[in-house]
């Protein structure tokens, strides 16, 4: 397979996760203290780099068939999660991930806690908030980098795509000093969900012993088919939701406009 | 024990997420594909994508079903 689809898929997935991590880091840094926030972020990045460096090369020793079976299955299940969430948000059955309201919730939570020193960390709350946010979002990035990179035997390209995505978001975040609310996160999540599901399905079937008609070219059919069927699900659900709302005496929440108060604190991390 | 449980819960949530149907369908389809290929000689490349799309529809239907 060409390295470009690998690069673009990992880049898009990592961009989404990096935007979510940036929201948490900004909330901690701007309302608490930058020094402790950057310490938390740095420790999380070191942990993530260690996981990638430890697990990534080790998995290249696993026979390709077995690796594709396991990784394909995990990726397909993982991709289905992203697709499901994106379709539910598109159709108005789940609130859209709004970086502005997620940021407001994190700021409110951060302002309510007093500063406390632990060792070299002067603000423990800011440190743990940044550490947890970057680690949790980063674990998804690591999972995608390792699975895509190892299965394609091209860990370098996958790691490069992730690094470029993180760099783009970091530079943009530093420049605007605000959560990147204009990034079309749901559309990106949908696209990445399609790619993860398609690649997972492709590799999983190969790992189970099946041979795809046309070899790698089957992906050129598989990706649009999964995208179209998923889009069909989304449009159908959106229409049925609109029809149900029109028939209901009490107006339900319009697609994509669920009030932020309905989202529990911490949801911003996911 | 509690830490082990929370560790398991974290990974379950990470891979399976809000709905187990997708993961279960993928696992079952992979097993069935391997059985068909290796014991029956059927090149069942179509089974996993069909199962994945059906599971997505099943999961969405379950998530959007209105409670009486």
Interface residues (C-beta under 8 A of the other chain):
Chain A: X69 X72 X73 X74 X76 X77 X78 X80 X81 X83 X84 X85 X87 X88 X91 X93 X139 X140 X143 X197 X200 X201 X204 X205 X207 X208 X209 X210 X211 X212 X213 X218 X222 X225 X226 X229 X230 X233 X237 X240 X241 X244
Chain B: X14 X15 X16 X17 X18 X19 X22 X23 X26 X27 X30 X31 X33 X34 X37 X38 X43 X44 X45 X47 X48 X49 X52 X53 X55 X56 X57 X59 X60 X63 X64 X66
